[in-house]
Amino acid sequence: MRIGIDIMGGDFAPQKTVHGAILAQKELTEGTSIVLFGDKNKILFQLKLHNISEDFFEIVDCKDVIGMGEHAVKAFKQKPNSSISVGFHYLSTGKIDGFASAGNTGAMFVGGFYSVKAISGVIRPCISTVLPKEDGGVGVLLDVGANADCKADVLYQFGILGSLFAQHVCGIKYPKVGLLNLGEEKTKGNLLTQASHEMMEGSKDYNFIGNIEGRDIFEDHSDVIVCDGFTGNIVLKEAEAFYKIIKKRGLEDEYFKRFNYENYGGTPILGLNKTVIIGHGISNEIAIKNMITLTKDVAEADLATKIKETLN
């Protein structure tokens, strides 16, 4: 298996991305290799600092970089030699099995659409995240930012995508799918959640348990939480804020330590034909390492094929 990483992506690239790739390669099982996409001279300089031979990786020289603040569509089209663009070319032609970046999220999303494309039948690919539960397990929340405005059929399909991710990547058997709402009753909520509940109720595609409220997110009520990207992104940022506040105040708690983004590394774009993982822009070497191992896990789970089979 070959995993590609955008070395130029992220606020601390290429220092932290190269270091993270070194840590990941040392942990990966035999037969799994990492392909580095980025400025070769800068990569070689970082490898030398860590006393690592250039033969430790395959390096694909990419002179252009898509900046964090650039317009995603324009940058992807106008910079075909960027690390993101070349990485997606390798992914679409089967030269790598998964591609990850902590760089421009929009460019990664656009790259997925243009290069590897959405799975036939997927209305809107989405971004999920893993949230720690108080009982020691994890839950899957989606969408968390890709689709701010959704229709009921899109949320219904998020239930399928999230359920498959929870089952095949997180190891949750027969995951419980809940719809995030402001009340448990099916008549509660706005027009979107009411219509979505009506469509999801009685679904044979997944185990729908009904509405859940914000206070239930970190408990064992559900394994998959479905919402539009606007709502999901607010929930995710609030979870990150709580961790930041607790850390700033010097409070020690084993549960809240699990909110550290470094533990998860990144999150997949669900609904694409290939494995694409996006990471946090402030990722350090630990987060990069975990982003790479997550890419391997999702690729090994062959999640895209399982989504295709389910939709068919």
MARKOL-826885 format. One line per field, with one value per residue (C-alpha): x, y negated, z; residue in three letters. Coordinates in pm, 1 decimal. Each point is the difference from the previous one (the first is absolute). Layout:
# residues N
x	X; ...
y	Y; ...
z	Z; ...
code	ALA; ...
//
This chain:
# residues 312
x	0.0; 121.5; -119.3; 56.7; 36.0; 10.4; 321.8; -68.0; -342.1; -55.6; 115.1; 323.3; 98.1; 241.6; 164.7; -286.1; -130.5; 337.2; 52.4; -348.5; 66.2; 321.1; -185.1; -276.5; 235.7; 177.5; -333.0; -162.1; 6.9; 226.4; -145.7; -138.6; 196.3; -45.7; 31.8; 90.2; -136.8; 174.8; 311.8; 273.4; 279.2; -196.3; -92.0; 361.0; 109.4; -248.0; 97.9; 363.6; -89.1; -147.1; 290.7; -235.6; 113.8; -198.3; -45.7; -229.7; -283.6; -105.6; 6.4; -204.1; 137.4; -275.2; 106.9; -339.9; -195.0; -369.6; -11.3; -244.0; -184.1; -16.7; -323.4; -34.1; -134.8; 228.1; 309.8; -60.6; -47.3; 277.6; 262.4; 17.5; 351.4; -100.6; 43.9; -378.1; -63.7; 279.0; -104.5; -350.5; 138.1; 188.5; -312.7; -229.3; 242.8; 47.5; 361.5; -95.1; -283.9; -81.9; 87.9; 15.4; 62.8; -21.0; -7.5; -279.1; -317.7; -191.0; 269.9; -8.4; -376.0; 22.4; 280.4; -219.3; -284.2; 215.4; 242.5; -145.7; -363.4; -294.0; -130.9; -294.4; -316.7; 161.8; -187.4; 253.4; 333.2; 50.3; 253.7; -34.2; 178.4; 49.5; -106.2; 93.0; -279.8; 3.5; -23.4; 333.8; -134.5; -31.6; -281.2; -7.7; -137.1; -81.5; -4.2; 242.6; 43.1; -13.5; -374.4; -139.5; -338.2; -158.3; -326.5; -162.3; 122.0; 357.3; -29.1; -157.0; 302.7; 237.6; -149.6; 120.7; 348.6; 46.6; -131.0; 244.2; 291.7; -91.5; -30.0; 301.3; 252.7; -101.9; -97.2; -352.3; -238.2; -348.9; 50.3; -292.3; -75.9; -152.8; -119.0; 127.1; -300.0; -128.7; -234.2; -59.6; -352.6; -16.2; -213.1; 273.6; 254.3; 2.6; -138.0; 322.4; 18.2; -371.4; 18.2; 321.4; -151.8; -299.2; 233.2; 239.6; -267.9; -36.9; 310.5; 130.5; 338.4; 109.6; -108.3; -177.3; -89.2; -165.9; 92.0; 275.4; 74.4; 326.4; 41.5; -1.0; 293.1; 269.3; -212.4; -95.2; -334.5; 131.1; 311.3; -60.5; -136.2; -142.4; -34.6; 64.0; 353.5; -84.4; -118.7; 269.2; 281.9; -125.8; -15.3; 353.4; 144.1; -171.1; 154.9; 341.9; -61.1; -83.1; 324.0; 196.6; -155.5; 58.9; 361.8; 54.0; -131.8; 233.3; -276.9; 90.2; -269.7; 48.0; -328.7; 61.7; 351.9; -174.3; -128.6; 352.7; -14.0; 347.9; -146.8; -208.9; 221.8; -267.4; -333.5; -108.1; -208.5; -276.2; -160.8; 302.3; 125.9; 340.1; 131.1; 53.7; 85.7; 15.4; 182.1; -4.2; 199.4; 190.1; 103.8; 329.2; 209.5; -216.9; -317.3; 166.8; 112.8; -353.8; -144.7; 218.5; -93.6; -368.7; 42.4; 140.7; -284.7; -272.5; 168.9; 39.1; -366.5; -83.0; -271.1; -70.5; -87.1; -229.6; -180.8; -43.4; -139.4; -244.7; -129.0; -39.7
y	0.0; -349.7; -304.7; -350.1; -312.7; -365.3; -111.7; -367.0; -6.2; -148.7; -294.5; 173.1; 160.1; 137.4; 43.0; 173.4; 186.8; 158.4; 85.8; 153.2; 205.7; 133.6; 100.7; 165.5; 194.4; 143.0; 126.9; 128.5; 368.4; 145.3; -43.3; -348.2; -295.6; -376.3; -224.5; -362.5; -275.2; -335.7; -204.9; 263.8; -228.3; -101.8; 361.6; 114.5; -278.2; 114.9; 364.7; -94.6; -174.1; 330.3; 207.3; 181.6; 115.8; -122.0; 367.2; 33.3; -147.7; -46.8; -374.1; -164.7; -347.2; -265.3; -361.8; -164.1; -30.2; -74.8; -241.0; 31.4; -316.6; 50.9; 46.9; 377.4; 41.1; -262.5; 126.0; 363.9; -85.2; -258.4; 199.4; 345.1; 46.3; -63.2; 273.6; 40.3; 15.0; 249.6; 208.7; 31.1; 94.1; 286.9; 100.6; -6.4; 206.8; 262.5; -84.7; -48.1; 151.5; -303.0; -368.7; -226.4; -368.2; -252.2; -275.9; -189.1; 194.2; -152.1; 102.9; 354.3; 9.0; -143.2; 242.9; 286.2; -112.9; -67.1; 290.8; 306.0; -121.5; 84.7; 355.5; 48.9; -60.9; -219.2; -330.0; -196.1; 130.9; -116.8; -35.5; 201.5; -21.1; 236.5; -119.7; 176.8; 146.1; -7.6; 380.2; 36.6; 51.6; -241.6; -147.1; -126.3; -346.2; -108.2; -232.8; -239.0; -271.8; 110.6; -52.3; -295.9; 28.1; 341.1; 162.4; 295.5; 257.9; -117.6; 45.6; 339.8; 104.1; -137.8; 267.9; 265.5; -148.0; -50.0; 344.7; 168.3; -205.5; 83.2; 368.0; 62.9; -254.1; -61.3; 363.1; -72.6; 287.2; -99.2; -371.6; -204.2; -303.6; -311.4; -327.4; -307.1; -212.9; -232.8; 261.4; 373.9; -15.5; 50.9; -313.1; -219.4; -203.8; -200.2; 103.0; 181.8; 218.3; 76.6; 110.7; 193.4; 184.1; 101.8; 137.8; 172.6; 157.2; 368.4; -1.0; 340.5; -147.6; -57.5; 17.0; -332.6; -73.8; -339.4; -350.1; -71.4; -328.6; -186.1; 128.5; 358.5; -38.6; 136.3; 271.7; 345.5; -95.6; 28.6; 99.4; -218.7; -354.2; -152.9; -374.1; -264.7; -134.9; -335.2; 159.6; 267.0; -249.1; -200.6; 316.6; 97.5; -346.0; -8.4; 336.2; -135.3; -313.5; 201.4; 195.1; -321.0; -160.2; 306.4; 24.1; -373.5; 25.4; 290.0; 246.4; 369.4; 241.3; 321.7; -40.0; -354.4; 92.1; 201.4; -324.8; -80.8; -17.2; 153.8; 336.8; 24.6; -171.3; -62.7; 99.7; 158.4; -161.4; 259.3; 76.9; -20.4; 287.3; -5.2; -56.4; -370.7; -126.8; -361.6; -112.0; -303.5; -295.0; -29.5; 366.3; 83.2; 309.5; 224.8; -107.4; 50.7; 348.4; 89.2; -150.8; 232.7; 308.8; -93.7; -21.1; 351.7; 128.9; -149.0; 128.4; 347.6; 0.7; -63.1; -235.5; -140.7; 347.6; 66.7; -328.0; 90.4; 342.7; -148.7; -266.6; 252.3
z	0.0; -89.2; 193.1; -136.7; 211.9; -94.6; 169.2; -72.6; 167.3; 345.0; 206.8; 103.1; -329.1; -101.7; 341.4; 178.3; -304.4; -74.6; 367.5; 17.9; -312.5; 154.7; 317.6; -201.4; -227.1; 303.3; 137.9; -318.2; -74.0; -266.4; -345.9; 69.5; -135.1; 7.7; -305.0; 70.4; -228.6; 23.8; -62.4; -16.3; 118.3; 308.8; 70.1; -29.4; 235.2; 264.0; -42.9; 52.2; 326.7; 121.7; -135.4; -237.6; -342.8; -300.0; -91.2; 303.0; -210.5; -358.1; -65.1; -275.5; -70.7; -11.3; -33.8; 55.2; 323.3; 48.9; 291.6; 288.2; -100.4; -375.5; -191.0; -23.5; -354.6; -157.1; 177.9; -89.3; -367.8; -24.9; 190.6; -162.8; 141.4; 360.0; 259.0; 32.1; -375.5; -67.1; 299.8; -138.1; -341.7; 162.4; 191.6; -302.8; -209.1; 270.9; 83.0; 365.7; 203.9; 212.6; 18.0; 305.9; 62.3; 282.6; -259.8; -173.0; 81.6; -289.5; -245.5; 137.0; -45.7; -352.1; -81.3; 107.5; -225.2; -305.5; 30.0; 170.9; -13.3; 219.4; 15.3; -232.4; 200.3; 264.8; 4.1; 204.6; 130.1; 355.7; 278.1; 317.9; 332.2; 291.2; 345.1; 325.4; 210.0; 376.1; 14.7; -181.8; -351.7; -288.5; -202.4; -358.7; -79.6; -356.1; -183.6; 171.4; -258.5; -361.7; -51.0; 192.6; -171.0; -44.9; -98.6; 172.3; -252.3; 58.2; 377.7; -57.6; -203.8; 264.0; 222.6; -245.7; -36.7; 372.2; 87.1; -240.4; 132.3; 360.5; -79.9; -222.9; 128.7; 363.0; 60.6; 128.0; -69.9; -114.4; 78.5; 130.7; -217.4; 157.0; -151.7; 186.4; 94.7; 271.0; 144.3; -0.8; -143.4; -375.7; -42.8; 151.1; -192.9; -320.8; -336.1; -89.3; 311.4; -10.8; -362.7; 66.8; 296.5; -208.8; -268.0; 242.4; 217.7; -81.3; -220.9; -103.5; -94.5; 361.1; 362.1; 48.0; 363.9; -44.8; 111.3; 249.2; 173.9; 43.0; 355.4; -131.7; -240.3; 230.7; 159.4; -123.8; -151.9; -356.4; -193.1; -304.6; 24.7; -317.9; -59.9; -264.2; -36.1; 156.0; 323.7; 3.7; -39.9; 298.2; 212.4; -103.8; 70.8; 341.2; 87.8; -102.2; 208.0; 313.1; -36.0; -47.3; 309.6; 217.6; -114.1; 54.6; 355.5; 76.1; 74.1; -26.6; -109.5; -196.9; -186.1; -117.1; -114.1; -270.8; -153.8; -115.9; -381.2; -16.0; 100.6; -315.5; -255.2; -259.3; -142.1; -329.2; -269.4; -17.7; -334.4; -232.6; -214.4; 173.5; 350.7; 68.3; 349.2; 115.0; 312.1; 228.5; -132.2; 329.6; -3.8; 169.5; -69.6; 221.6; -178.0; -339.2; 102.7; 107.1; -318.0; -205.4; 202.7; -28.8; -377.0; 2.2; 220.0; -221.8; -316.5; 150.3; 102.1; -369.0; 116.1; -347.8; -131.8; 295.7; -62.5; -368.6; 89.2; 248.5; -236.4; -278.6
code	MET; ARG; ILE; GLY; ILE; ASP; ILE; MET; GLY; GLY; ASP; PHE; ALA; PRO; GLN; LYS; THR; VAL; HIS; GLY; ALA; ILE; LEU; ALA; GLN; LYS; GLU; LEU; THR; GLU; GLY; THR; SER; ILE; VAL; LEU; PHE; GLY; ASP; LYS; ASN; LYS; ILE; LEU; PHE; GLN; LEU; LYS; LEU; HIS; ASN; ILE; SER; GLU; ASP; PHE; PHE; GLU; ILE; VAL; ASP; CYS; LYS; ASP; VAL; ILE; GLY; MET; GLY; GLU; HIS; ALA; VAL; LYS; ALA; PHE; LYS; GLN; LYS; PRO; ASN; SER; SER; ILE; SER; VAL; GLY; PHE; HIS; TYR; LEU; SER; THR; GLY; LYS; ILE; ASP; GLY; PHE; ALA; SER; ALA; GLY; ASN; THR; GLY; ALA; MET; PHE; VAL; GLY; GLY; PHE; TYR; SER; VAL; LYS; ALA; ILE; SER; GLY; VAL; ILE; ARG; PRO; CYS; ILE; SER; THR; VAL; LEU; PRO; LYS; GLU; ASP; GLY; GLY; VAL; GLY; VAL; LEU; LEU; ASP; VAL; GLY; ALA; ASN; ALA; ASP; CYS; LYS; ALA; ASP; VAL; LEU; TYR; GLN; PHE; GLY; ILE; LEU; GLY; SER; LEU; PHE; ALA; GLN; HIS; VAL; CYS; GLY; ILE; LYS; TYR; PRO; LYS; VAL; GLY; LEU; LEU; ASN; LEU; GLY; GLU; GLU; LYS; THR; LYS; GLY; ASN; LEU; LEU; THR; GLN; ALA; SER; HIS; GLU; MET; MET; GLU; GLY; SER; LYS; ASP; TYR; ASN; PHE; ILE; GLY; ASN; ILE; GLU; GLY; ARG; ASP; ILE; PHE; GLU; ASP; HIS; SER; ASP; VAL; ILE; VAL; CYS; ASP; GLY; PHE; THR; GLY; ASN; ILE; VAL; LEU; LYS; GLU; ALA; GLU; ALA; PHE; TYR; LYS; ILE; ILE; LYS; LYS; ARG; GLY; LEU; GLU; ASP; GLU; TYR; PHE; LYS; ARG; PHE; ASN; TYR; GLU; ASN; TYR; GLY; GLY; THR; PRO; ILE; LEU; GLY; LEU; ASN; LYS; THR; VAL; ILE; ILE; GLY; HIS; GLY; ILE; SER; ASN; GLU; ILE; ALA; ILE; LYS; ASN; MET; ILE; THR; LEU; THR; LYS; ASP; VAL; ALA; GLU; ALA; ASP; LEU; ALA; THR; LYS; ILE; LYS; GLU; THR; LEU; ASN
//
